[in-house]
Amino acid sequence: MTKVNAIQLFEDRKVRTAWDAEQEKWYVSIVDVIEVLTNSDRPRKYWSDLKSKLIKEGSEVSDKIGQLKMQAPDGKMRLTDVADTEQLFRLIQSIPSPKAEPFKLWLAQIASERLDEIQDPELTIDRALEQYLQLGYSESWINQRLKSIEIRKELTDEWKNRGLKEGQQFATLTDIISKSWSGKTTKEYKILKGLKKENLRDNMTNTELILNMLAEASTKDISQAVSPESFEESKKLQNKEEM
């Protein structure tokens, strides 16, 4: 899944965000949200204490928190705890703040702007291009990456049309595709590259992106031609393709 970082402003305060083009979700830096809502001088300590409290209360919210690399104040990319908008709404309920409701409205506005981009794909492309350039990627790599996002979207749309479910089914089929050209599952490939929470495709070379695109494009074409009626049929179809 690709994450494109961006700085959003809430009442002139910076909040780091990332848009996941494949899952179509916003992810937001939790410590930035806490700093905005509480005006705390130690937002990381506040988040650490809140996380411990949620765990003791048996809340599952903290278990689902992920990490993404975002630009730190020193300019370096560092792993940061993030939450999607749904998780954030739950977390905000645990943070007493008069800014809670305005912040929820702000989140809703960001989501609305993203819907505008979905309706006008050129806005999405322009935004991703600009932000990848800011992260230091070359234009040739960015062109391949944007094309890979487009092809991935076409493939997942095809899977959805076949009644397949996001999550484990998508992950299983994606692993089959990955093994077809690299000999490794997604997890194995991330280990090979020394990645943890980072996005695999954002760390692929031009050649790797092209090979993966070809595999995903051919998978989509074959699925459309054969019209598998279940997950198992789709799985068998891809295993045959791998052979």
Secondary structure, 3 states (H helix, E strand, C coil): CCEEEEEEEECCEEEEEEEECCCCEEEEEHHHHHHHHHCCCCHHHHHHHHHHHHHHCCCCCHHHCEEEEEECCCCCEEEEEEEEHHHHHHHHCCCCCCCHHHHHHHHHHHHHHHHHHHHCHHHHHHHHHHHHHHCCCCHHHHHHHHHHHHHHHHHHHHHHHCCCCCCHHHHHHHHHHHHHHHCCCHHHHHHHCCCCCCCCHHHCCHHHHHHHHHHHHHHHHHHHHHCCCCHHHHHHHHHHHHC
